Amino acid sequence: MKKVGIIRCRQTEHLCPGTTDIKLVAGGKGSFEPFGPCELVGFVSCGGCPGKEAVARAKMLVDRGAEVVALASCITKGSPLGFPCPNRENMLAAIRAKLGDIPVLDYTH
Ligand code: SF4
């Protein structure tokens, strides 16, 4: 069973308890479908705008066992407000550069 870490948007965490993501990881659905049912090992925010802490937090998730890291849909799709993170591409590129071979998913659902 793959271990997963998720990074969410700090600006919207007060609007969403992450229930959908937690269920998708456990059920191997959404962006986690290629991996089957997974175990959530961490669920952290980007640290706040402009998202620079996301790289260190992604590394922390891997150090705690994550074999897959996902940016939640609040970051890349703008859920639930329809307002995607303006820094999402930079954040994604920096995290991927840091994590090397660890898959970094650009959405959760
Ligand atoms: S950097 Fe992006 S993901 Fe992080 S709090 Fe700001 S808008 Fe949200």
Backbone and ligand atoms as CSV (ligand in chain L), in Angstrom:
chain,resi,resn,atom,element,x,y,z
A,1,MET,N,N,0.856,-1.198,0.000
A,1,MET,CA,C,0.000,0.000,0.000
A,1,MET,C,C,0.890,1.246,0.000
A,2,LYS,N,N,0.700,2.104,-0.993
A,2,LYS,CA,C,1.495,3.327,-1.085
A,2,LYS,C,C,1.146,4.303,0.048
A,3,LYS,N,N,2.162,5.016,0.481
A,3,LYS,CA,C,1.957,6.049,1.491
A,3,LYS,C,C,1.934,7.416,0.803
A,4,VAL,N,N,0.974,8.228,1.197
A,4,VAL,CA,C,0.693,9.495,0.507
A,4,VAL,C,C,0.778,10.669,1.474
A,5,GLY,N,N,1.338,11.780,0.996
A,5,GLY,CA,C,1.288,13.036,1.717
A,5,GLY,C,C,0.608,14.079,0.854
A,6,ILE,N,N,-0.220,14.908,1.463
A,6,ILE,CA,C,-0.965,15.930,0.715
A,6,ILE,C,C,-0.607,17.318,1.238
A,7,ILE,N,N,-0.451,18.239,0.290
A,7,ILE,CA,C,-0.233,19.651,0.614
A,7,ILE,C,C,-1.446,20.439,0.156
A,8,ARG,N,N,-1.978,21.253,1.031
A,8,ARG,CA,C,-3.188,22.007,0.743
A,8,ARG,C,C,-2.904,23.511,0.795
A,9,CYS,N,N,-3.897,24.284,0.358
A,9,CYS,CA,C,-3.799,25.752,0.385
A,9,CYS,C,C,-4.139,26.278,1.782
A,10,ARG,N,N,-3.262,27.069,2.326
A,10,ARG,CA,C,-3.521,27.616,3.659
A,10,ARG,C,C,-4.657,28.628,3.667
A,11,GLN,N,N,-4.878,29.244,2.516
A,11,GLN,CA,C,-5.921,30.270,2.438
A,11,GLN,C,C,-7.333,29.683,2.489
A,12,THR,N,N,-7.463,28.395,2.234
A,12,THR,CA,C,-8.807,27.805,2.212
A,12,THR,C,C,-8.977,26.688,3.244
A,13,GLU,N,N,-7.970,26.451,4.087
A,13,GLU,CA,C,-8.085,25.315,5.001
A,13,GLU,C,C,-9.197,25.516,6.027
A,14,HIS,N,N,-9.561,26.787,6.299
A,14,HIS,CA,C,-10.654,27.019,7.241
A,14,HIS,C,C,-12.023,26.736,6.621
A,15,LEU,N,N,-12.040,26.528,5.290
A,15,LEU,CA,C,-13.300,26.264,4.592
A,15,LEU,C,C,-13.500,24.786,4.290
A,16,CYS,N,N,-12.472,23.971,4.543
A,16,CYS,CA,C,-12.527,22.582,4.097
A,16,CYS,C,C,-11.730,21.685,5.039
A,17,PRO,N,N,-12.370,20.667,5.602
A,17,PRO,CA,C,-11.652,19.759,6.495
A,17,PRO,C,C,-10.880,18.658,5.756
A,18,GLY,N,N,-10.937,18.657,4.443
A,18,GLY,CA,C,-10.165,17.675,3.675
A,18,GLY,C,C,-10.805,16.305,3.580
A,19,THR,N,N,-12.068,16.221,3.912
A,19,THR,CA,C,-12.750,14.926,3.968
A,19,THR,C,C,-12.688,14.170,2.640
A,20,THR,N,N,-12.916,14.884,1.548
A,20,THR,CA,C,-12.908,14.213,0.242
A,20,THR,C,C,-11.537,13.614,-0.058
A,21,ASP,N,N,-10.489,14.386,0.186
A,21,ASP,CA,C,-9.136,13.875,-0.072
A,21,ASP,C,C,-8.829,12.649,0.778
A,22,ILE,N,N,-9.193,12.695,2.030
A,22,ILE,CA,C,-8.920,11.573,2.939
A,22,ILE,C,C,-9.616,10.309,2.436
A,23,LYS,N,N,-10.865,10.463,1.991
A,23,LYS,CA,C,-11.605,9.296,1.480
A,23,LYS,C,C,-11.003,8.789,0.175
A,24,LEU,N,N,-10.577,9.714,-0.689
A,24,LEU,CA,C,-10.003,9.305,-1.979
A,24,LEU,C,C,-8.711,8.531,-1.792
A,25,VAL,N,N,-7.887,8.971,-0.858
A,25,VAL,CA,C,-6.632,8.254,-0.584
A,25,VAL,C,C,-6.948,6.838,-0.117
A,26,ALA,N,N,-7.835,6.716,0.856
A,26,ALA,CA,C,-8.150,5.400,1.425
A,26,ALA,C,C,-8.762,4.465,0.388
A,27,GLY,N,N,-9.565,5.045,-0.504
A,27,GLY,CA,C,-10.258,4.217,-1.494
A,27,GLY,C,C,-9.506,4.063,-2.801
A,28,GLY,N,N,-8.376,4.734,-2.936
A,28,GLY,CA,C,-7.631,4.642,-4.192
A,28,GLY,C,C,-8.401,5.238,-5.362
A,29,LYS,N,N,-9.056,6.343,-5.129
A,29,LYS,CA,C,-9.856,7.010,-6.175
A,29,LYS,C,C,-9.252,8.372,-6.524
A,30,GLY,N,N,-9.904,9.072,-7.462
A,30,GLY,CA,C,-9.405,10.373,-7.894
A,30,GLY,C,C,-8.011,10.219,-8.488
A,31,SER,N,N,-7.119,11.132,-8.152
A,31,SER,CA,C,-5.774,11.070,-8.721
A,31,SER,C,C,-4.948,9.906,-8.164
A,32,PHE,N,N,-5.456,9.251,-7.135
A,32,PHE,CA,C,-4.727,8.132,-6.521
A,32,PHE,C,C,-5.082,6.786,-7.148
A,33,GLU,N,N,-5.973,6.799,-8.119
A,33,GLU,CA,C,-6.448,5.554,-8.739
A,33,GLU,C,C,-5.311,4.663,-9.257
A,34,PRO,N,N,-4.243,5.229,-9.873
A,34,PRO,CA,C,-3.168,4.349,-10.353
A,34,PRO,C,C,-2.466,3.570,-9.242
A,35,PHE,N,N,-2.605,4.024,-8.012
A,35,PHE,CA,C,-1.880,3.386,-6.900
A,35,PHE,C,C,-2.758,2.446,-6.086
A,36,GLY,N,N,-4.066,2.480,-6.309
A,36,GLY,CA,C,-4.976,1.694,-5.483
A,36,GLY,C,C,-5.106,2.331,-4.100
A,37,PRO,N,N,-5.769,1.625,-3.178
A,37,PRO,CA,C,-5.930,2.172,-1.828
A,37,PRO,C,C,-4.578,2.529,-1.211
A,38,CYS,N,N,-4.515,3.722,-0.599
A,38,CYS,CA,C,-3.250,4.236,-0.057
A,38,CYS,C,C,-3.440,4.612,1.407
A,39,GLU,N,N,-2.318,4.862,2.049
A,39,GLU,CA,C,-2.322,5.303,3.445
A,39,GLU,C,C,-1.878,6.765,3.511
A,40,LEU,N,N,-2.664,7.606,4.183
A,40,LEU,CA,C,-2.307,9.023,4.332
A,40,LEU,C,C,-1.330,9.176,5.496
A,41,VAL,N,N,-0.142,9.701,5.223
A,41,VAL,CA,C,0.860,9.848,6.292
A,41,VAL,C,C,1.030,11.308,6.725
A,42,GLY,N,N,0.427,12.240,5.989
A,42,GLY,CA,C,0.522,13.630,6.376
A,42,GLY,C,C,-0.375,14.494,5.519
A,43,PHE,N,N,-0.902,15.571,6.125
A,43,PHE,CA,C,-1.828,16.466,5.426
A,43,PHE,C,C,-1.505,17.865,5.931
A,44,VAL,N,N,-0.689,18.598,5.171
A,44,VAL,CA,C,-0.166,19.873,5.640
A,44,VAL,C,C,-0.551,20.989,4.662
A,45,SER,N,N,-0.403,22.225,5.107
A,45,SER,CA,C,-0.646,23.348,4.196
A,45,SER,C,C,0.663,23.771,3.532
A,46,CYS,N,N,0.542,24.645,2.557
A,46,CYS,CA,C,1.711,25.184,1.857
A,46,CYS,C,C,2.525,26.112,2.750
A,47,GLY,N,N,1.940,26.508,3.877
A,47,GLY,CA,C,2.610,27.439,4.787
A,47,GLY,C,C,2.141,28.869,4.607
A,48,GLY,N,N,1.337,29.096,3.591
A,48,GLY,CA,C,0.837,30.452,3.337
A,48,GLY,C,C,1.551,31.089,2.153
A,49,CYS,N,N,0.915,32.101,1.573
A,49,CYS,CA,C,1.459,32.782,0.393
A,49,CYS,C,C,2.845,33.358,0.689
A,50,PRO,N,N,3.759,33.224,-0.267
A,50,PRO,CA,C,3.576,32.737,-1.641
A,50,PRO,C,C,3.814,31.237,-1.829
A,51,GLY,N,N,3.837,30.465,-0.764
A,51,GLY,CA,C,3.940,29.012,-0.904
A,51,GLY,C,C,5.355,28.455,-0.868
A,52,LYS,N,N,6.304,29.277,-0.453
A,52,LYS,CA,C,7.697,28.811,-0.463
A,52,LYS,C,C,7.962,27.676,0.518
A,53,GLU,N,N,7.166,27.587,1.578
A,53,GLU,CA,C,7.381,26.515,2.548
A,53,GLU,C,C,6.935,25.166,2.012
A,54,ALA,N,N,6.212,25.170,0.904
A,54,ALA,CA,C,5.684,23.912,0.371
A,54,ALA,C,C,6.803,22.935,0.018
A,55,VAL,N,N,7.940,23.444,-0.431
A,55,VAL,CA,C,9.041,22.554,-0.822
A,55,VAL,C,C,9.584,21.818,0.409
A,56,ALA,N,N,9.864,22.562,1.457
A,56,ALA,CA,C,10.371,21.939,2.679
A,56,ALA,C,C,9.336,21.007,3.291
A,57,ARG,N,N,8.070,21.366,3.181
A,57,ARG,CA,C,7.013,20.520,3.750
A,57,ARG,C,C,6.836,19.244,2.933
A,58,ALA,N,N,7.007,19.353,1.616
A,58,ALA,CA,C,6.959,18.146,0.778
A,58,ALA,C,C,8.089,17.190,1.161
A,59,LYS,N,N,9.268,17.748,1.381
A,59,LYS,CA,C,10.408,16.925,1.804
A,59,LYS,C,C,10.131,16.288,3.167
A,60,MET,N,N,9.506,17.034,4.043
A,60,MET,CA,C,9.158,16.493,5.357
A,60,MET,C,C,8.200,15.322,5.233
A,61,LEU,N,N,7.240,15.439,4.315
A,61,LEU,CA,C,6.298,14.332,4.103
A,61,LEU,C,C,7.039,13.083,3.637
A,62,VAL,N,N,7.988,13.274,2.727
A,62,VAL,CA,C,8.771,12.128,2.236
A,62,VAL,C,C,9.611,11.539,3.371
A,63,ASP,N,N,10.197,12.405,4.188
A,63,ASP,CA,C,10.995,11.920,5.322
A,63,ASP,C,C,10.145,11.137,6.311
A,64,ARG,N,N,8.845,11.430,6.326
A,64,ARG,CA,C,7.931,10.706,7.222
A,64,ARG,C,C,7.285,9.514,6.527
A,65,GLY,N,N,7.764,9.187,5.324
A,65,GLY,CA,C,7.308,7.950,4.691
A,65,GLY,C,C,6.519,8.086,3.414
A,66,ALA,N,N,6.165,9.307,3.009
A,66,ALA,CA,C,5.354,9.456,1.800
A,66,ALA,C,C,6.116,8.967,0.560
A,67,GLU,N,N,5.452,8.144,-0.227
A,67,GLU,CA,C,6.008,7.656,-1.496
A,67,GLU,C,C,5.381,8.378,-2.677
A,68,VAL,N,N,4.323,9.113,-2.393
A,68,VAL,CA,C,3.614,9.943,-3.367
A,68,VAL,C,C,3.223,11.236,-2.644
A,69,VAL,N,N,3.418,12.378,-3.310
A,69,VAL,CA,C,2.977,13.657,-2.745
A,69,VAL,C,C,1.979,14.277,-3.718
A,70,ALA,N,N,0.909,14.816,-3.190
A,70,ALA,CA,C,-0.108,15.445,-4.042
A,70,ALA,C,C,-0.375,16.872,-3.590
A,71,LEU,N,N,-0.494,17.776,-4.556
A,71,LEU,CA,C,-1.052,19.091,-4.251
A,71,LEU,C,C,-2.568,18.944,-4.318
A,72,ALA,N,N,-3.246,19.368,-3.279
A,72,ALA,CA,C,-4.701,19.242,-3.234
A,72,ALA,C,C,-5.349,20.132,-4.290
A,73,SER,N,N,-6.568,19.779,-4.622
A,73,SER,CA,C,-7.272,20.518,-5.673
A,73,SER,C,C,-7.581,21.960,-5.288
A,74,CYS,N,N,-7.523,22.277,-4.001
A,74,CYS,CA,C,-7.691,23.685,-3.613
A,74,CYS,C,C,-6.564,24.531,-4.203
A,75,ILE,N,N,-5.392,23.941,-4.371
A,75,ILE,CA,C,-4.265,24.687,-4.940
A,75,ILE,C,C,-4.378,24.789,-6.453
A,76,THR,N,N,-4.532,23.666,-7.108
A,76,THR,CA,C,-4.407,23.676,-8.575
A,76,THR,C,C,-5.734,23.860,-9.318
A,77,LYS,N,N,-6.855,23.536,-8.659
A,77,LYS,CA,C,-8.152,23.728,-9.325
A,77,LYS,C,C,-8.970,24.842,-8.672
A,78,GLY,N,N,-8.498,25.319,-7.528
A,78,GLY,CA,C,-9.207,26.414,-6.877
A,78,GLY,C,C,-10.402,26.002,-6.056
A,79,SER,N,N,-10.540,24.710,-5.768
A,79,SER,CA,C,-11.665,24.257,-4.947
A,79,SER,C,C,-11.501,24.786,-3.513
A,80,PRO,N,N,-12.527,25.199,-2.808
A,80,PRO,CA,C,-13.915,25.228,-3.239
A,80,PRO,C,C,-14.360,26.591,-3.766
A,81,LEU,N,N,-13.441,27.543,-3.912
A,81,LEU,CA,C,-13.842,28.907,-4.253
A,81,LEU,C,C,-13.752,29.225,-5.742
A,82,GLY,N,N,-13.184,28.311,-6.531
A,82,GLY,CA,C,-12.970,28.607,-7.951
A,82,GLY,C,C,-11.841,29.602,-8.140
A,83,PHE,N,N,-10.868,29.569,-7.233
A,83,PHE,CA,C,-9.755,30.526,-7.280
A,83,PHE,C,C,-8.454,29.756,-7.079
A,84,PRO,N,N,-7.877,29.249,-8.178
A,84,PRO,CA,C,-6.627,28.479,-8.054
A,84,PRO,C,C,-5.490,29.338,-7.529
A,85,CYS,N,N,-4.495,28.691,-6.954
A,85,CYS,CA,C,-3.325,29.401,-6.439
A,85,CYS,C,C,-2.539,30.019,-7.593
A,86,PRO,N,N,-2.237,31.316,-7.519
A,86,PRO,CA,C,-1.463,31.947,-8.597
A,86,PRO,C,C,-0.016,31.452,-8.641
A,87,ASN,N,N,0.414,30.782,-7.588
A,87,ASN,CA,C,1.800,30.295,-7.522
A,87,ASN,C,C,1.913,28.798,-7.786
A,88,ARG,N,N,0.844,28.195,-8.260
A,88,ARG,CA,C,0.802,26.731,-8.324
A,88,ARG,C,C,1.873,26.136,-9.235
A,89,GLU,N,N,2.134,26.752,-10.368
A,89,GLU,CA,C,3.123,26.178,-11.288
A,89,GLU,C,C,4.530,26.261,-10.698
A,90,ASN,N,N,4.864,27.372,-10.090
A,90,ASN,CA,C,6.175,27.504,-9.440
A,90,ASN,C,C,6.312,26.507,-8.298
A,91,MET,N,N,5.244,26.381,-7.541
A,91,MET,CA,C,5.266,25.467,-6.401
A,91,MET,C,C,5.476,24.036,-6.870
A,92,LEU,N,N,4.722,23.658,-7.886
A,92,LEU,CA,C,4.810,22.293,-8.423
A,92,LEU,C,C,6.209,22.015,-8.972
A,93,ALA,N,N,6.742,22.946,-9.725
A,93,ALA,CA,C,8.063,22.743,-10.324
A,93,ALA,C,C,9.141,22.642,-9.248
A,94,ALA,N,N,9.050,23.486,-8.227
A,94,ALA,CA,C,10.059,23.473,-7.169
A,94,ALA,C,C,9.985,22.188,-6.350
A,95,ILE,N,N,8.772,21.731,-6.081
A,95,ILE,CA,C,8.621,20.478,-5.317
A,95,ILE,C,C,9.143,19.310,-6.140
A,96,ARG,N,N,8.807,19.264,-7.416
A,96,ARG,CA,C,9.286,18.156,-8.259
A,96,ARG,C,C,10.808,18.162,-8.359
A,97,ALA,N,N,11.392,19.337,-8.469
A,97,ALA,CA,C,12.854,19.416,-8.546
A,97,ALA,C,C,13.489,18.907,-7.255
A,98,LYS,N,N,12.849,19.186,-6.139
A,98,LYS,CA,C,13.390,18.775,-4.841
A,98,LYS,C,C,13.230,17.278,-4.608
A,99,LEU,N,N,12.083,16.719,-5.028
A,99,LEU,CA,C,11.781,15.329,-4.671
A,99,LEU,C,C,12.283,14.307,-5.683
A,100,GLY,N,N,12.748,14.745,-6.824
A,100,GLY,CA,C,13.341,13.803,-7.781
A,100,GLY,C,C,12.346,12.771,-8.279
A,101,ASP,N,N,12.560,11.501,-7.961
A,101,ASP,CA,C,11.752,10.409,-8.509
A,101,ASP,C,C,10.411,10.212,-7.801
A,102,ILE,N,N,10.182,10.915,-6.713
A,102,ILE,CA,C,8.902,10.766,-5.998
A,102,ILE,C,C,7.794,11.382,-6.858
A,103,PRO,N,N,6.726,10.626,-7.154
A,103,PRO,CA,C,5.644,11.217,-7.945
A,103,PRO,C,C,4.980,12.380,-7.189
A,104,VAL,N,N,4.760,13.481,-7.907
A,104,VAL,CA,C,4.076,14.643,-7.334
A,104,VAL,C,C,2.829,14.898,-8.173
A,105,LEU,N,N,1.675,14.601,-7.618
A,105,LEU,CA,C,0.414,14.745,-8.340
A,105,LEU,C,C,-0.053,16.195,-8.286
A,106,ASP,N,N,-0.631,16.687,-9.386
A,106,ASP,CA,C,-0.992,18.104,-9.435
A,106,ASP,C,C,-2.455,18.374,-9.056
A,107,TYR,N,N,-3.143,17.352,-8.602
A,107,TYR,CA,C,-4.502,17.557,-8.078
A,107,TYR,C,C,-4.869,16.296,-7.298
A,108,THR,N,N,-5.969,16.366,-6.563
A,108,THR,CA,C,-6.435,15.178,-5.845
A,108,THR,C,C,-7.777,14.668,-6.377
A,109,HIS,N,N,-8.617,15.583,-6.852
A,109,HIS,CA,C,-9.906,15.149,-7.420
A,109,HIS,C,C,-10.425,16.183,-8.378
L,1,SF4,S1,S,0.527,30.174,-1.940
L,1,SF4,FE1,FE,-1.219,29.409,-3.056
L,1,SF4,S2,S,-1.678,27.479,-2.060
L,1,SF4,FE2,FE,-0.458,28.673,-0.622
L,1,SF4,S3,S,-1.897,29.872,0.640
L,1,SF4,FE3,FE,-1.303,31.171,-1.092
L,1,SF4,S4,S,-2.938,30.803,-2.598
L,1,SF4,FE4,FE,-2.998,29.080,-1.143
